[in-house]
Amino acid sequence: MRILTAILIISSLGSLAKPIHLEYQFNNDSLFLRMLKELNFQDLNTTSISRLNAGQKLDSLMHFGLKNGWGENDFENEKNLPKGVLYTKSSDNKIHAFTWAVPLEKGSYQFFGQLLLRKKNKFRVQGLRNISDFNEFDALTQNKWPGGLIYHIQTNHFRRKSQYLALTFRPNGDSMQIKTVEPIIVGLKNIYFGASVFKVKKFNGQYFSKPPIRLILRYSSSVTASIRSGSKSSEIFIDRLGPMHGGLKNNYADFGPTLAKDILIFKRGKWLIK
């Protein structure tokens, strides 16, 4: 089984595969990690097509490795993660997220992600397919993922059920950047993004006629803005933003931090702004 697994990995890489000695077939964990690290999707000295191909091959290999049980022993040790791959997990150890961003042209990125989902003594792996256009009200799944770099998964409980929020960064070098507070619901077959867990009427300069199912912080690419977990699991701190040069209220490419912060508070299954 070990030998077969190594052969499958090599054949999946095609032209990237290198001849190996027979003894390495029995040490395929190390071989697998080495092959992952050879896929440099951040190399700006190559073309965007080459970087995208590397990102896609990494996506296939990560999915394969996680499904074959290498996640716990190899990937969760961050020293073994391929360069540029961001890893985080929920506090209850049930959701493990691996995300990365492939730089393309004009400051844009293509986002990739794999989720390792645990339930008791079972696990499954779900690939994520990025979309570029979404809003506060779109109900989405793993096939239409509001992609980005997931840097924290907030875990809360209400009436014996777990609720998860992914804090996600969607960089863009030449235009508006985005950070999101994204609910994750793990279904029997699908992963759902967006949920009715916010009791919010206004956010980032927008007024809502109905509660949004995700929060989107849009701001200028020339500044930084923060969404972070508080010391309590029931709090999330968010920089309050506004126009930097007295421009239009909804010109988010001109939005930057003010001196104020908003605090999301988890209360009775809903998130409120304090």
Secondary structure, DSSP 8 states (H G I E B T S, - for coil): -HHHHHHHHHHHHGGG-----GGGGG-HHHHHHHHHHT--TT-TTS-HHHHHHHHHHHHHHHHHHHHTT-IIIIITSGGGS-TT-EEEE-TTS-EEEEEEEEE-STT-EEEEEEEEEEETTEEEEEEEEB-S---TT--EETTSB--SEEEEEEEEEETTEEEEEEEEEE--SSS-EEEEEEEEEE-SS-EEE--S-B--SEETTEE-SS--SSEEEEE-TTS---EEE-SSTTEEEEEEEEESSS--TT-GGGEEEEEEEEEEEEETTEEEE-
